[in-house]
Amino acid sequence: MPTLDLELLRSFAAVVSHHSFAAAAVHLGRTQSAITQQMQRLQEQIGHPLFVKQGRQKRLTERGERLLNYARHMLALNDEALRNLRQGRFEGNLRIGAPHDVAETLLPSLLAEVARTAPLLQLDIHIGRSPYLMTSLESGEVDMIISNRADPQSQFEGVVLRNSPTVWLCAASYVHDPAKPVPLIMADGPSIFRRIGHEALDAAGVAWTPRYMSSGLVGIKAALRAGLGVTARGVEQLDAGLRVLDASDGMPRLPDLTYYLYVRSRVVNPVTRQVFETLKQHLRLPRTDMPA
């Protein structure tokens, strides 16, 4: 069976990341014609087209999407192997992701333990939403993440870090009127807090209305402090400027969320594997079967 050319895969991933052959050529320091030739050779290796024209743009075919996942995994493993072999065992780079909600609570203790046990590692920290972090871990863009999402497909190996209460938050000066629809402050896009908040209110028969949407936690907390409404969020976000609404205010109880530490299943990167095993041992983290 022929072997995929990593240089072709690197150019392919650059074309997708930079949205054009021309931009990929600039990024890689090559000519556009060279990138075009590489993509032709790669398509010949695969035996199927990887791109299809859509207006003036090109989009990935179904096989192109599948190849992209493999390409990112293979390139990440290749690059990490080279770093590891050139710099010595358990040196190099470890990319860790965490959600905004626990970036100031769970993440610091995790980083401190990594730095203590592997002081020569360079740590790259990625802060974002849990679903996007899960996608980044799957594609090999990060090595390890904290996430409040369960992994029903067992793509990842994980341990439970902790269970965290979810509460209804509002400004300390906010005046709640149970007779009116709850004005909700929520994240746009995929959000587990938005989902469980909507489900809890609907199940309790409590009317609600969208009041403010934000792309990030900073915007949500700004709207809260401005007294614009109420949000469902982890108790970690409670501070002196905020207070909790509960059953006495006519608000339904919210479920706790579990935070996991994940690596990819069957990870072969020795640095990631050693750090993950060390964290499980030193932080006394129990293994867990990922719930469906």
Secondary structure as GFF3:
##gff-version 3
##sequence-region A 1 292
A	DSSP	alpha_helix	6	18	.	.	.	ID=ss1
A	DSSP	alpha_helix	21	28	.	.	.	ID=ss2
A	DSSP	alpha_helix	32	46	.	.	.	ID=ss3
A	DSSP	beta_strand	51	54	.	.	.	ID=ss4
A	DSSP	beta_strand	57	60	.	.	.	ID=ss5
A	DSSP	alpha_helix	62	87	.	.	.	ID=ss6
A	DSSP	beta_strand	92	99	.	.	.	ID=ss7
A	DSSP	three_ten_helix	100	102	.	.	.	ID=ss8
A	DSSP	alpha_helix	106	117	.	.	.	ID=ss9
A	DSSP	beta_strand	121	128	.	.	.	ID=ss10
A	DSSP	alpha_helix	130	139	.	.	.	ID=ss11
A	DSSP	beta_strand	144	147	.	.	.	ID=ss12
A	DSSP	beta_strand	156	164	.	.	.	ID=ss13
A	DSSP	beta_strand	166	171	.	.	.	ID=ss14
A	DSSP	beta_strand	182	187	.	.	.	ID=ss15
A	DSSP	alpha_helix	192	204	.	.	.	ID=ss16
A	DSSP	beta_strand	208	214	.	.	.	ID=ss17
A	DSSP	alpha_helix	217	225	.	.	.	ID=ss18
A	DSSP	beta_strand	231	234	.	.	.	ID=ss19
A	DSSP	three_ten_helix	235	237	.	.	.	ID=ss20
A	DSSP	beta_strand	242	245	.	.	.	ID=ss21
A	DSSP	three_ten_helix	247	249	.	.	.	ID=ss22
A	DSSP	beta_strand	257	264	.	.	.	ID=ss23
A	DSSP	alpha_helix	270	282	.	.	.	ID=ss24
###
